[in-house]
């Protein structure tokens, strides 16, 4: 079945350092979505990428979708303590019989030391 | 707007007991799903529904049943609780049906412990 892998599983940074998490799918994705979950909270949608090679920015966050639509990354510039949480990527498989199934990566837990 | 409402927020069960986790959304979303979240495992799809009367299995459906009699409600039933079902359960909904290309809106979760 479809697998979505995220690395690293954990990342500890000092406030002001940059952070990147990577997402790799075993199958081509029709789109990739990114979510953030604060400690004790629920996942909250951040952004969706649809096109091959697409890059989107939200303030200090930069999201990329790979040319083959099988990988993606989230980069945070100059982390702040408010960036603490778990970042998930998720994607539905393109075509096939898996429509309707959104597969999540394991998530990257980010801690930021002030 | 209430969004996605899950009840209860916390529950402790004994092995073998059954219970239903409730999920309701007031956004007229077609797609609803149940996930469980365990440390290091991310979010794993249990069951999902692309519309009223239509349900299908996700990655980890064993031990759980669902039904979708209305657009608004998507309850998850544990038939005979087992300690391995101790987890945090999230319900999510979105506008899309089979294309699944719309943001998922999550409820606050139900923290379930099976003794």
Boltz contact constraints between the chains, C-beta under 6 A:
constraints:
  - contact:
      token1: [A, 31]
      token2: [B, 101]
      max_distance: 6.0
  - contact:
      token1: [A, 42]
      token2: [B, 106]
      max_distance: 6.0
  - contact:
      token1: [A, 42]
      token2: [B, 108]
      max_distance: 6.0
  - contact:
      token1: [A, 42]
      token2: [B, 109]
      max_distance: 6.0
  - contact:
      token1: [A, 43]
      token2: [B, 106]
      max_distance: 6.0
  - contact:
      token1: [A, 45]
      token2: [B, 103]
      max_distance: 6.0
  - contact:
      token1: [A, 92]
      token2: [B, 100]
      max_distance: 6.0
  - contact:
      token1: [A, 99]
      token2: [B, 98]
      max_distance: 6.0
  - contact:
      token1: [A, 100]
      token2: [B, 48]
      max_distance: 6.0
  - contact:
      token1: [A, 100]
      token2: [B, 50]
      max_distance: 6.0
  - contact:
      token1: [A, 100]
      token2: [B, 98]
      max_distance: 6.0
  - contact:
      token1: [A, 100]
      token2: [B, 100]
      max_distance: 6.0
  - contact:
      token1: [A, 102]
      token2: [B, 100]
      max_distance: 6.0
  - contact:
      token1: [A, 104]
      token2: [B, 42]
      max_distance: 6.0
  - contact:
      token1: [A, 104]
      token2: [B, 43]
      max_distance: 6.0
  - contact:
      token1: [A, 105]
      token2: [B, 42]
      max_distance: 6.0
  - contact:
      token1: [A, 106]
      token2: [B, 42]
      max_distance: 6.0
  - contact:
      token1: [A, 107]
      token2: [B, 42]
      max_distance: 6.0
